[in-house]
Amino acid sequence: MVKEFNVIQTDRIIEMAWEDRTPFEAIAFQFGISESEVIELMRRELKPSSFRLWRKRVNSGVSQKHLMKRNPEINRFKFKRQRTISHNRISKR
């Protein structure tokens, strides 16, 4: 069963998925979708090359997408200086 999201919700899920410090659990809490459903959404919405880059980053040691990998001192979902993302592109300051 695939959940349907409007454009704003889809953009927000993609934005949260791109952020290194936003865990999949935060996306699940806010939108009610699992990690595998986020991966499916990203595969469907992103260009193939962008999806591959995202998966490589998520599976690397840089990303902290899983709560178990995170430092316990981190208690927020978003880095305070995180750039905003709109229309699936990082906007300039």
N, C-alpha and C positions, 0 to 999 in steps of 0.2 A: 504494500500500500504506500503510494507516494503522496506526501503532503504537498498541497499547493500553497504557495506564498505569493503575495503581491510583489511588485517591483521593489518597493521600499524595504520590505522584509528580506527579500532575496539579497539586495545590496548590503543590508546590515549583516546577514549571515556570512557573506563573502568577506566583508570587512573584518568581522570577528575571527574568521578562519585565517586570514592573512596575518593577524596580530600574533606575534610569538608568545606573548604572555597571557593570551586569552585561552583558557583550557576548553577542551571539547565539552566538559561538564557545564561550563557557563552557557554555551550555546544550547545544550540540552535543557538546562533550566529555563532559559528565556524563550526558546522556540519549540521545545518538546521533540527534538530530533536527535537521533543517536549519531555517533561518530561515523558509522558507515553511511548513514543518510547524508551527512555533511559532505563526505567524500563523493557520493553520487551527485549531489548538487553542484559541487565544484567541477566535477568532470563534465557535467552537462552545460554549465554556464561559462567556463573559461575556455580559452583557446588551448589546444593540446599542449603546446610548448609551455604555456603559463601553468597549466595543471601539473605537468612534470616537474617544473621548478618548485611549485608549492609542495608537492609530495616529497621531493628530495629534501626540502627544508624542514618539513614536519618530521621526517624520519631521521634527521641529523641530530646531533647533540645541541645545536643552537636553540631549537624550538623547545618550549616547555608546555606543549599542548596537552599533556596529561598531568593531572594533579600529583600523581605519584613521583614524577620527575622533578617537580618544582621544589625550590627552596621553601621550607616551611615559614620563613619570615615574610614571604610575599603574600600579601593578603588582599590584593586588588587584581582586577582583571585586565586593566589597561595601564600601560606606562604613561606617566604624567606628561611626557613630551611626545607621545605618539602622534604622528601625522594623521589627519583625517583622510579617509578614502571616500570618494564619491564617484559614482558611475564606474566602479571597478578599476579606477586609475588613481594613483596616489597624487593628491593635489599639492601644489607648491605653496609654500608659506608666503 
